[in-house]
């Protein structure tokens, strides 16, 4: 899969009126008339299990569109080293972790890291726009707990709710050996990603220090996305960046379902609030700030959010049709059968292995839906292979 394949985008030539109305929403002028230019220097702090993969894909698309120079990590996809094949050394970013050349100007950075403002300031331009992301702490904890297979690591798989069992006595499982590994993304995971010294016993629960650190983050980060208000966040962000509406369209990615995802035991939540005190204060601060910011917007903001949500919904439906179309076409090419599908694809004599989302979209949303309906009806007769 190449770089382009990893980005979900939309073609501006789609004839659907809804998409046209989205594209025609101009960037809100952040500067006096005639001076607004799309922001080119961006630092995004990708925080584990906060929906940050969705935002990273938006930024990857912007990197292509605006021809930005990304600053990438030396190894894998993180700006922290790997202790072994399956384990990471969870520590702050250093210049040596990046493919950094002091003679090159980098425009954007969006990989996982433990934030260090001095290191980022050294590698990125002075006018860099800093973006963070947070999520309701217990939801983030549950997601990380599932993603890192904590129940297996601590033999909790037979428990009715491994999260509840873990929170009965987290320090039974949690030791200093785990603090700097990926398991460390359980306690104050978001704050630690923002550079907070969770490993310092003298500071971790110090209310004054926590407040001072959040104040530092508030000054350093130009905007912090709240996952529970993602659409409002992205509409505000596109205004701040002087981007178009189509620059922030997305399809949710990396979403996982697990048995205890929507189960929140009150006692476990209370214990987690004490165990990850800093995360709750971080979330409360930026959630309150975002809500207040939204309240200050004019009536046009609510209309824009509504239109934005309609566009996201339409985009999801369109891509599902395109996905089905590609799947059926690939099967037909591989098996040299199902002539009717080949005709629908465009040319039965010269079949194409791949029909891009843009090509499908240009056929018109009505035609795409009709093709999608036909393929759905015929899909029961198709033996789909595994990729």
Residue, then its C-alpha position, 0 to 999 in steps of 0.5 A: x500500500x502506498x502513501x496515497x492508498x492510506x488516505x481517504x479523500x474526496x474528489x471535488x468534481x462530485x456532482x452531488x449537490x450536498x458535496x458541492x455545497x460543502x466545497x463552496x463553504x469558504x474558509x472563515x477569515x482568520x486574518x484581515x480580508x485578503x491576508x488569510x492563507x492556509x496554515x502550512x506548519x502544523x504539529x499534531x500530538x497523536x494520543x493513543x486511543x483518542x481517535x487520533x488516527x482519524x485526525x492523522x489521516x486528515x493531516x496526511x491528505x493535507x500533506x499531499x494537497x498542500x505539498x507539505x514536508x513531513x517530519x517522520x520518525x526513524x523507526x516504525x511509526x512512533x517517535x520513541x524507540x522499541x526495546x524489543x520486537x513487541x515492546x516500546x521504550x515509552x519516553x520523551x521524544x529526542x532529536x535523534x528519534x526523528x529523520x531530522x536535518x537542520x538544513x531542511x524546513x519541515x511543515x508537519x508532524x503527526x506521529x505518536x510521541x511523548x511531547x517535549x516542547x523544546x525538542x519540537x521547537x528545535x525541529x519545527x518552524x516558529x509559527x507552527x500551529x500546535x494541535x492536541x486531542x483528548x478523550x473522556x478518560x475512562x473511555x480512553x482507559x477501556x480502549x487502551x486496556x482492550x487494545x494492549x490486551x491487558x487482560x491477557x497480560x495479567x491473567x484477567x481473561x476469565x473475569x466478567x469485566x477485566x477492567x473492573x477486576x483490574x481497578x479493584x487493586x491496580x497496583x497489584x498488577x502495576x509495577x515500576x517495570x511497566x511504567x515506561x512500556x506500552x502498558x504505561x498508556x493506562x495511567x494518566x495516558x493522555x497527560x503522559x503523552x503531553x509530556x506530564x511526568x506520570x512516573x514521578x511519585x512526588x508530582x503525579x497527584x500534586x494538584x498544584x503541579x497538575x494545574x500548572x502543567x495544564x496551564x502550560x499546555x493551554x498556552x503551548x497548544x493552539x487548539x485541542x480536539x475533544x473526541x466527544x465533540x469531534x465534529x465541532x472541533x474539526x469545524x473550529x479547527x478548519x476555521x483556525x487553519x483557514x482550510x476548506x470544509x473538504x479538508x477536514x472530511x473524514x471516515x472513522x478508522x481504527x474503531x474497535x468493538x469489545x465486550x465491556x466497551x459500553x459498560x461503566x462500573x461506578x466504583x471502577x470509574x471512581x477508582x480510576x478517577x483517583x488513579x488517573x487524576x491528571x487525565x481527568x483534570x486535563x480533559x475537564x479543562x479542554x472540554x470546558x474551553x471547547x464548549x465555551x468556544x462553541x458558545x461564542x460562535x455565531x449562528x452560522x457555526x451551527x449551520x456549518x456543523x449540521x452541513x458538515x455532518x451531512x457531508x460525512x454521512x454521505x461520504x461514508x455511504x458513498x465509500x461503502x458503495x465504492x468498496x463494494x464495487x471494487x470488491x465485486x470487480x476484483x473478483x470478476x477480473x480474477x475469475x473471468x466471470x460475471x459479465x454483467x458486473x464487468x459491463x457495469x464497471x465500464x468496459x467488458x473488453x478492457x476490465x480494470x482491476x481498481x475503480x477509484x473513489x473519484x471515478x465512482x463518485x463522478x458517475x453520480x451519487x444516484x448511479x453509484x447507488x443503483x450500481x451498489x444496489x444491484x451488486x448487493x442483490x447479486x453478491x449472494x451468488x459471488x464467492x468472495x476470496x480473502x485478500 
